[in-house]
Amino acid sequence: MNTNHALMQRRHNAVPRGVGQIHPIFAERAENCRVWDVEGREYLDFAGGIAVLNTGHLHPGIVSAVEAQLKKLSHTCFQVLAYEPYLAVVRTHEPEGTWRFRQKNVAGHDRFRSG
């Protein structure tokens, strides 16, 4: 069985010093707001993936969506090989054709330009 101490030793030998770690524990599994370390101790996860995991660990809706996507395509860089769901997500934030950006002309006057 791995211990937190043993894994910290491995980490010390393998990971560059610039990559910090706040807590000297290693997660084994997680569910909802709880995380268990490699020694079986249970913790409340107040960090949530540095505040990006507001659904908790293993939310059924997220697991289902990830499984469905993995059966189609696991990953591609949109700038190299585009895919439609990317456009669907962008549209939920701003309808197509309505984005605007501030542009200065050579005289220094501001204006907004639509895309």
DSSP file (Angstrom, degrees, kcal/mol; ACC not computed):
  #  RESIDUE AA STRUCTURE BP1 BP2  ACC     N-H-->O    O-->H-N    N-H-->O    O-->H-N    TCO  KAPPA ALPHA  PHI   PSI    X-CA   Y-CA   Z-CA
    1    1 A M              0   0    0      0, 0.0     2,-0.2     0, 0.0    38,-0.1   0.000 360.0 360.0 360.0 134.4    0.0    0.0    0.0
    2    2 A N        -     0   0    0     36,-0.1     2,-0.3     4,-0.1     3,-0.0  -0.551 360.0-155.1 -74.8 143.4    1.3    3.5   -0.8
    3    3 A T     >  -     0   0    0     -2,-0.2     4,-2.5     1,-0.1     5,-0.2  -0.810  27.6-115.4-113.0 160.5    1.4    6.0    2.0
    4    4 A N  H  > S+     0   0    0     -2,-0.3     4,-2.3     1,-0.2     5,-0.2   0.909 118.3  51.8 -58.7 -41.2    1.3    9.8    1.8
    5    5 A H  H  > S+     0   0    0      2,-0.2     4,-1.9     1,-0.2    -1,-0.2   0.931 110.0  47.3 -62.3 -46.5    4.8    9.9    3.1
    6    6 A A  H  > S+     0   0    0      1,-0.2     4,-2.1     2,-0.2    -1,-0.2   0.902 113.2  48.7 -63.0 -41.0    6.2    7.4    0.5
    7    7 A L  H  X S+     0   0    0     -4,-2.5     4,-2.8     1,-0.2    -1,-0.2   0.856 107.3  55.3 -68.6 -34.0    4.4    9.2   -2.3
    8    8 A M  H  X S+     0   0    0     -4,-2.3     4,-2.6    -5,-0.2    -1,-0.2   0.883 107.2  51.0 -64.3 -36.8    5.8   12.6   -1.1
    9    9 A Q  H  X S+     0   0    0     -4,-1.9     4,-1.7     2,-0.2    -2,-0.2   0.934 111.8  46.3 -64.1 -45.4    9.3   11.0   -1.3
   10   10 A R  H  X S+     0   0    0     -4,-2.1     4,-1.5     1,-0.2     5,-0.2   0.912 112.6  51.0 -61.5 -42.2    8.6    9.9   -4.9
   11   11 A R  H  X S+     0   0    0     -4,-2.8     4,-3.0     1,-0.2     3,-0.4   0.928 106.9  53.7 -60.2 -45.8    7.2   13.3   -5.7
   12   12 A H  H  < S+     0   0    0     -4,-2.6    -1,-0.2     1,-0.2    -2,-0.2   0.862 113.8  42.6 -57.5 -37.8   10.3   15.0   -4.3
   13   13 A N  H  < S+     0   0    0     -4,-1.7    -1,-0.2    -5,-0.1    -2,-0.2   0.703 125.4  31.9 -81.7 -21.0   12.5   12.9   -6.5
   14   14 A A  H  < S+     0   0    0     -4,-1.5    -2,-0.2    -3,-0.4    -3,-0.2   0.732 102.4  70.8-111.7 -27.4   10.3   13.2   -9.7
   15   15 A V  S  < S-     0   0    0     -4,-3.0    -1,-0.1    -5,-0.2     0, 0.0  -0.787  82.9-109.1-103.8 135.0    8.6   16.6   -9.8
   16   16 A P    >   -     0   0    0      0, 0.0     3,-1.7     0, 0.0    -2,-0.1  -0.226  28.5-117.9 -57.1 148.5   10.3   19.9  -10.4
   17   17 A R  T 3  S+     0   0    0      1,-0.3    -2,-0.0    -5,-0.0    -5,-0.0   0.741 108.1  69.7 -61.9 -25.5   10.6   22.2   -7.4
   18   18 A G  T 3  S+     0   0    0      1,-0.1     2,-0.9     2,-0.1    -1,-0.3   0.635  80.1  83.8 -70.8 -12.8    8.5   24.9   -9.1
   19   19 A V  S <  S-     0   0    0     -3,-1.7    -1,-0.1     2,-0.0    -4,-0.1  -0.805  74.9-157.9 -94.1 102.9    5.4   22.8   -8.9
   20   20 A G        -     0   0    0     -2,-0.9     2,-0.3     2,-0.0    -2,-0.1  -0.184  13.8-160.4 -78.1 169.9    4.0   23.4   -5.4
   21   21 A Q        -     0   0    0      1,-0.1    -2,-0.0     3,-0.0    -1,-0.0  -0.899   5.1-163.8-151.7 120.8    1.7   21.3   -3.2
   22   22 A I  S    S+     0   0    0     -2,-0.3    -1,-0.1     1,-0.1    -2,-0.0   0.915  76.9  40.9 -74.9 -44.7   -0.2   22.7   -0.3
   23   23 A H  S    S-     0   0    0      2,-0.1     2,-1.2     1,-0.0    -1,-0.1  -0.879  74.6-135.0-111.8 137.2   -1.2   19.5    1.5
   24   24 A P  S    S+     0   0    0      0, 0.0     2,-0.3     0, 0.0   -16,-0.1  -0.185  73.5 100.5 -83.9  46.0    1.1   16.5    2.0
   25   25 A I        -     0   0    0     -2,-1.2     2,-0.5   -18,-0.1    -2,-0.1  -0.899  61.4-141.7-127.7 158.4   -1.7   14.0    1.0
   26   26 A F        -     0   0    0     -2,-0.3    12,-1.7     0, 0.0    13,-0.2  -0.984  22.0-127.0-123.3 125.2   -2.5   12.1   -2.2
   27   27 A A  E     +A   37   0A   0     -2,-0.5    10,-0.3    10,-0.2     3,-0.1  -0.463  25.0 177.6 -73.1 137.7   -6.0   11.6   -3.3
   28   28 A E  E     -     0   0A   0      8,-3.4     2,-0.3     1,-0.5     9,-0.2   0.756  67.7 -18.9-102.4 -43.8   -7.2    8.0   -4.0
   29   29 A R  E     -A   36   0A   0      7,-1.5     7,-2.8     2,-0.0    -1,-0.5  -0.967  57.5-158.4-158.5 167.9  -10.8    8.6   -4.9
   30   30 A A  E     -A   35   0A   0     -2,-0.3     2,-0.3     5,-0.2     5,-0.2  -0.994   6.5-175.2-153.4 153.2  -13.6   11.2   -4.4
   31   31 A E  E >   -A   34   0A   0      3,-2.4     3,-2.5    -2,-0.3    27,-0.2  -0.938  65.0 -37.1-153.6 130.4  -17.3   11.5   -4.5
   32   32 A N  B 3  S-C   57   0B   0     25,-3.0    25,-2.9    -2,-0.3    27,-0.1  -0.372 127.5 -20.0  53.2-120.1  -19.4   14.6   -4.2
   33   33 A C  T 3  S+     0   0    0     23,-0.2    12,-3.6    -2,-0.2     2,-0.4   0.322 119.7  93.3 -99.0   8.9  -17.6   16.9   -1.7
   34   34 A R  E <   -AB  31  44A   0     -3,-2.5    -3,-2.4    10,-0.2     2,-0.4  -0.817  49.8-171.5-109.7 143.6  -15.5   14.1   -0.1
   35   35 A V  E     -AB  30  43A   0      8,-2.5     8,-2.9    -2,-0.4     2,-0.4  -0.988   8.7-154.2-129.7 139.5  -12.0   13.0   -0.9
   36   36 A W  E     -AB  29  42A   0     -7,-2.8    -8,-3.4    -2,-0.4    -7,-1.5  -0.946  14.4-140.4-113.5 134.9  -10.2    9.9    0.4
   37   37 A D  E >   -A   27   0A   0      4,-2.4     3,-2.1    -2,-0.4   -10,-0.2  -0.273  36.3 -91.4 -84.9 178.5   -6.4    9.8    0.6
   38   38 A V  T 3  S+     0   0    0    -12,-1.7   -36,-0.1     1,-0.3   -11,-0.1   0.623 127.1  55.7 -67.2 -12.6   -4.3    6.8   -0.2
   39   39 A E  T 3  S-     0   0    0    -13,-0.2    -1,-0.3     2,-0.1   -36,-0.1   0.313 121.0-105.7-100.5   6.4   -4.4    5.8    3.5
   40   40 A G  S <  S+     0   0    0     -3,-2.1     2,-0.2     1,-0.3    -2,-0.1   0.450  70.7 143.8  88.0   0.6   -8.2    5.8    3.6
   41   41 A R        -     0   0    0      1,-0.0    -4,-2.4    -5,-0.0     2,-0.4  -0.519  43.4-133.8 -76.2 143.1   -8.7    9.0    5.5
   42   42 A E  E     +B   36   0A   0     -6,-0.2     2,-0.3    -2,-0.2    -6,-0.2  -0.787  25.0 179.2-102.7 138.9  -11.7   11.1    4.5
   43   43 A Y  E     -B   35   0A   0     -8,-2.9    -8,-2.5    -2,-0.4     2,-0.5  -0.939  31.6-117.9-132.5 154.1  -11.6   14.9    3.9
   44   44 A L  E     -B   34   0A   0     -2,-0.3     2,-1.2   -10,-0.2   -10,-0.2  -0.835  32.4-131.1 -87.2 130.9  -14.1   17.5    2.8
   45   45 A D        +     0   0    0    -12,-3.6    11,-0.0    -2,-0.5   -11,-0.0  -0.702  38.4 162.9 -88.7  96.0  -12.9   19.0   -0.5
   46   46 A F  S    S+     0   0    0     -2,-1.2    -1,-0.2     1,-0.1   -12,-0.0   0.554  73.1  57.0 -87.2  -8.7  -13.1   22.8    0.0
   47   47 A A  S  > S-     0   0    0     -3,-0.1     4,-4.0     3,-0.1     6,-0.3   0.832  78.3-165.1 -91.3 -36.1  -10.8   23.4   -3.0
   48   48 A G  H  >>S-     0   0    0      1,-0.2     5,-2.6     2,-0.2     4,-1.1   0.909  77.6 -42.4  53.7  50.1  -12.9   21.7   -5.6
   49   49 A G  H  45S-     0   0    0      1,-0.2     3,-0.4     2,-0.2    -1,-0.2   0.911 119.1 -46.2  64.6  40.8  -10.2   21.6   -8.3
   50   50 A I  H  45S-     0   0    0      1,-0.2    -2,-0.2     2,-0.1    -1,-0.2   0.931 112.8 -51.7  58.3  49.6   -9.2   25.1   -7.4
   51   51 A A  H  <5S+     0   0    0     -4,-4.0    -1,-0.2     2,-0.1    -2,-0.2   0.593 120.8 101.3  71.2  15.8  -12.9   26.2   -7.4
   52   52 A V  T  <5 +     0   0    0     -4,-1.1     2,-0.5    -3,-0.4    -3,-0.2   0.493  65.1  73.2-102.5  -4.0  -13.8   24.8  -10.8
   53   53 A L    > < +     0   0    0     -5,-2.6     3,-1.6    -6,-0.3    -1,-0.2  -0.437  49.9 147.6-107.2  57.1  -15.5   21.7   -9.6
   54   54 A N  T 3   +     0   0    0     -2,-0.5    -1,-0.2     1,-0.3     3,-0.1   0.546  68.3  61.3 -74.2  -4.3  -18.7   23.2   -8.2
   55   55 A T  T 3  S-     0   0    0      1,-0.3    -1,-0.3    -3,-0.2     7,-0.1   0.500 108.1-124.2 -92.7  -5.8  -20.7   20.1   -9.1
   56   56 A G    X   -     0   0    0     -3,-1.6     3,-0.7    -8,-0.1     2,-0.3  -0.167  43.4 -46.1  83.8 173.9  -18.7   17.9   -6.8
   57   57 A H  B 3  S+C   32   0B   0    -25,-2.9   -25,-3.0     1,-0.2   -23,-0.1  -0.619 121.0   4.2 -82.1 137.8  -16.8   14.8   -7.7
   58   58 A L  T 3  S-     0   0    0     -2,-0.3    -1,-0.2     1,-0.2    -2,-0.1   0.797  75.2-176.2  62.5  35.3  -18.5   12.2   -9.9
   59   59 A H    <>  -     0   0    0     -3,-0.7     4,-2.7     1,-0.1     3,-0.5  -0.466  28.8-130.8 -60.2 128.7  -21.8   14.1  -10.5
   60   60 A P  H  > S+     0   0    0      0, 0.0     4,-2.4     0, 0.0     5,-0.2   0.842 104.8  51.8 -55.9 -37.7  -24.0   11.7  -12.5
   61   61 A G  H  > S+     0   0    0      2,-0.2     4,-2.0     1,-0.2     5,-0.1   0.884 112.6  45.1 -66.4 -38.3  -24.8   14.3  -15.2
   62   62 A I  H  > S+     0   0    0     -3,-0.5     4,-2.6     2,-0.2     5,-0.2   0.917 112.7  50.5 -70.9 -44.1  -21.2   15.1  -15.7
   63   63 A V  H  X S+     0   0    0     -4,-2.7     4,-2.6     1,-0.2    -2,-0.2   0.920 111.9  48.8 -59.0 -44.3  -20.1   11.5  -15.8
   64   64 A S  H  X S+     0   0    0     -4,-2.4     4,-2.4    -5,-0.2    -1,-0.2   0.915 112.1  47.7 -62.6 -44.7  -22.9   10.7  -18.3
   65   65 A A  H  X S+     0   0    0     -4,-2.0     4,-2.3     2,-0.2    -2,-0.2   0.899 113.0  48.4 -64.9 -40.6  -21.9   13.7  -20.6
   66   66 A V  H  X S+     0   0    0     -4,-2.6     4,-2.8     2,-0.2    -2,-0.2   0.923 111.3  49.9 -65.9 -44.1  -18.2   12.7  -20.5
   67   67 A E  H  X S+     0   0    0     -4,-2.6     4,-1.3    -5,-0.2    -2,-0.2   0.926 111.6  48.9 -59.8 -44.7  -18.9    9.1  -21.3
   68   68 A A  H  < S+     0   0    0     -4,-2.4     4,-0.5     1,-0.2     3,-0.2   0.913 113.4  46.7 -62.2 -43.1  -21.1   10.1  -24.2
   69   69 A Q  H >X S+     0   0    0     -4,-2.3     4,-3.2     1,-0.2     3,-1.5   0.907 107.8  55.7 -66.7 -41.3  -18.4   12.5  -25.6
   70   70 A L  H 3< S+     0   0    0     -4,-2.8    -1,-0.2     1,-0.3    -2,-0.2   0.784 101.1  58.9 -63.7 -26.1  -15.6    9.9  -25.2
   71   71 A K  T 3< S+     0   0    0     -4,-1.3    -1,-0.3    -3,-0.2    -2,-0.2   0.682 118.3  31.8 -74.4 -16.6  -17.6    7.5  -27.3
   72   72 A K  T <4 S-     0   0    0     -3,-1.5     2,-0.3    -4,-0.5    -2,-0.2   0.833 136.4 -18.9-102.1 -50.8  -17.5   10.1  -30.1
   73   73 A L     <  -     0   0    0     -4,-3.2    -1,-0.3     1,-0.1    -2,-0.1  -0.914  45.6-159.1-164.6 127.3  -14.2   12.0  -29.7
   74   74 A S  S    S-     0   0    0     -2,-0.3     2,-0.3     1,-0.3    -1,-0.1   0.930  70.3 -25.9 -83.8 -45.0  -11.9   12.3  -26.8
   75   75 A H        +     0   0    0     -5,-0.1     2,-0.3     2,-0.0    -1,-0.3  -0.938  53.2 165.2-167.6 143.0  -10.0   15.5  -27.7
   76   76 A T        -     0   0    0     -2,-0.3     2,-0.6    -3,-0.1     7,-0.1  -0.965  42.9-106.7-151.7 154.9   -8.9   17.7  -30.5
   77   77 A C    >>  -     0   0    0     -2,-0.3     4,-3.0     1,-0.2     3,-1.8  -0.755  26.1-144.8 -82.6 119.2   -7.5   21.3  -30.7
   78   78 A F  T 34 S+     0   0    0     -2,-0.6    -1,-0.2     1,-0.3     4,-0.1   0.826  98.3  58.4 -56.7 -34.2  -10.3   23.4  -32.1
   79   79 A Q  T 34 S+     0   0    0      1,-0.2    -1,-0.3     2,-0.1     3,-0.2   0.728 117.5  32.6 -69.3 -20.0   -7.8   25.6  -34.0
   80   80 A V  T <4 S+     0   0    0     -3,-1.8     2,-0.4     1,-0.2    -2,-0.2   0.837 137.8  11.8-100.7 -47.2   -6.5   22.5  -35.8
   81   81 A L  S  < S-     0   0    0     -4,-3.0    -1,-0.2     2,-0.0    -2,-0.1  -0.862  81.1-150.3-138.4  98.6   -9.6   20.3  -36.2
   82   82 A A        -     0   0    0     -2,-0.4     2,-0.3    -3,-0.2    -3,-0.1  -0.187   9.8-165.4 -71.6 160.2  -12.9   22.0  -35.3
   83   83 A Y    >>  -     0   0    0      1,-0.1     3,-0.9    -7,-0.1     4,-0.7  -0.991  26.3-121.6-148.2 146.6  -16.0   20.3  -33.9
   84   84 A E  H >> S+     0   0    0     -2,-0.3     4,-1.8     1,-0.2     3,-0.8   0.838 102.6  64.6 -62.6 -42.0  -19.6   21.4  -33.7
   85   85 A P  H 3> S+     0   0    0      0, 0.0     4,-2.2     0, 0.0    -1,-0.2   0.819  96.7  60.9 -55.6 -28.7  -20.2   21.1  -29.9
   86   86 A Y  H <> S+     0   0    0     -3,-0.9     4,-2.3     1,-0.2    -2,-0.2   0.931 105.2  47.1 -59.6 -45.6  -17.6   23.9  -29.4
   87   87 A L  H <X S+     0   0    0     -3,-0.8     4,-2.2    -4,-0.7    -1,-0.2   0.868 109.0  55.0 -64.8 -36.2  -19.8   26.2  -31.5
   88   88 A A  H  X S+     0   0    0     -4,-1.8     4,-1.2     2,-0.2    -1,-0.2   0.901 109.2  46.7 -64.2 -40.8  -22.8   25.2  -29.4
   89   89 A V  H  X S+     0   0    0     -4,-2.2     4,-0.8     2,-0.2     3,-0.4   0.920 111.3  51.2 -67.7 -43.2  -21.1   26.1  -26.2
   90   90 A V  H >X S+     0   0    0     -4,-2.3     4,-1.9     1,-0.2     3,-1.1   0.906 106.2  56.2 -59.4 -40.7  -19.9   29.5  -27.5
   91   91 A R  H 3< S+     0   0    0     -4,-2.2    -1,-0.2     1,-0.3    -2,-0.2   0.821  98.0  61.0 -63.8 -30.9  -23.5   30.2  -28.7
   92   92 A T  H 3< S+     0   0    0     -4,-1.2    -1,-0.3    -3,-0.4    -2,-0.2   0.768 111.3  41.0 -67.1 -22.6  -24.8   29.7  -25.1
   93   93 A H  H << S+     0   0    0     -3,-1.1    -2,-0.2    -4,-0.8    -1,-0.2   0.791 135.4   2.5 -93.2 -32.3  -22.6   32.6  -24.0
   94   94 A E  S  < S-     0   0    0     -4,-1.9    -1,-0.3     5,-0.0     5,-0.1  -0.885  80.1-114.2-157.8 120.3  -23.1   35.0  -27.0
   95   95 A P    >   -     0   0    0      0, 0.0     3,-1.8     0, 0.0     4,-0.3  -0.214  50.3 -86.4 -56.7 146.5  -25.3   34.5  -30.0
   96   96 A E  T 3  S+     0   0    0      1,-0.3    -5,-0.0     2,-0.1    -9,-0.0  -0.216 111.3  16.1 -55.7 138.5  -23.5   34.1  -33.3
   97   97 A G  T 3  S+     0   0    0     -3,-0.1    -1,-0.3    18,-0.1    18,-0.0   0.462 102.7  92.3  80.9   1.2  -22.7   37.3  -35.1
   98   98 A T    <   +     0   0    0     -3,-1.8    -2,-0.1    17,-0.1    -1,-0.1   0.498  51.3 115.0-106.8  -3.4  -23.2   39.5  -32.0
   99   99 A W        -     0   0    0     -4,-0.3    16,-1.8    -5,-0.1     2,-0.3  -0.340  44.1-170.6 -68.4 149.7  -19.7   39.7  -30.6
  100  100 A R  E     -D  114   0C   0     14,-0.2     2,-0.3    15,-0.1    14,-0.2  -0.972   9.5-167.4-138.2 150.8  -18.0   43.0  -30.6
  101  101 A F  E     -D  113   0C   0     12,-1.8    12,-2.2    -2,-0.3     2,-0.3  -0.991  28.2-110.1-139.0 152.5  -14.6   44.3  -29.8
  102  102 A R  E     -D  112   0C   0     -2,-0.3     2,-0.4    10,-0.2    10,-0.2  -0.620  37.4-177.1 -80.7 134.3  -13.1   47.7  -29.3
  103  103 A Q  E     -D  111   0C   0      8,-2.9     8,-1.5    -2,-0.3     2,-0.4  -0.998  16.2-149.3-134.7 136.4  -10.8   48.9  -32.0
  104  104 A K  E     -D  110   0C   0     -2,-0.4     6,-0.2     6,-0.2     2,-0.1  -0.880  15.3-145.1-103.1 135.9   -8.8   52.1  -32.3
  105  105 A N    >   -     0   0    0      4,-2.0     3,-2.2    -2,-0.4     6,-0.0  -0.341  38.1 -88.2 -88.5 179.8   -8.2   53.6  -35.7
  106  106 A V  T 3  S+     0   0    0      1,-0.3    -1,-0.1     2,-0.1    -2,-0.0   0.769 127.9  57.5 -61.7 -25.9   -5.0   55.4  -36.7
  107  107 A A  T 3  S-     0   0    0      2,-0.1    -1,-0.3     1,-0.0    -3,-0.0   0.534 119.1-110.8 -81.2  -5.5   -6.4   58.7  -35.4
  108  108 A G    <   +     0   0    0     -3,-2.2     2,-0.3     1,-0.3    -2,-0.1   0.529  68.6 145.2  90.2   6.3   -6.8   57.2  -32.0
  109  109 A H        -     0   0    0      1,-0.1    -4,-2.0    -5,-0.0    -1,-0.3  -0.608  44.6-130.6 -81.5 136.4  -10.7   57.2  -32.1
  110  110 A D  E     +D  104   0C   0     -2,-0.3     2,-0.3    -6,-0.2    -6,-0.2  -0.564  34.1 161.2 -80.9 147.2  -12.4   54.3  -30.4
  111  111 A R  E     -D  103   0C   0     -8,-1.5    -8,-2.9    -2,-0.2     2,-0.4  -0.966  34.7-120.1-156.5 157.4  -15.1   52.4  -32.2
  112  112 A F  E     -D  102   0C   0     -2,-0.3     2,-0.4   -10,-0.2   -10,-0.2  -0.810  23.8-161.0 -99.5 142.4  -16.8   49.0  -31.8
  113  113 A R  E     -D  101   0C   0    -12,-2.2   -12,-1.8    -2,-0.4     2,-0.3  -0.983   8.8-141.3-124.8 132.4  -16.7   46.5  -34.5
  114  114 A S  E      D  100   0C   0     -2,-0.4   -14,-0.2   -14,-0.2   -16,-0.1  -0.649 360.0 360.0 -89.7 149.5  -19.0   43.5  -34.9
  115  115 A G              0   0    0    -16,-1.8   -17,-0.1    -2,-0.3   -15,-0.1   0.430 360.0 360.0 -93.7 360.0  -17.7   40.2  -36.1
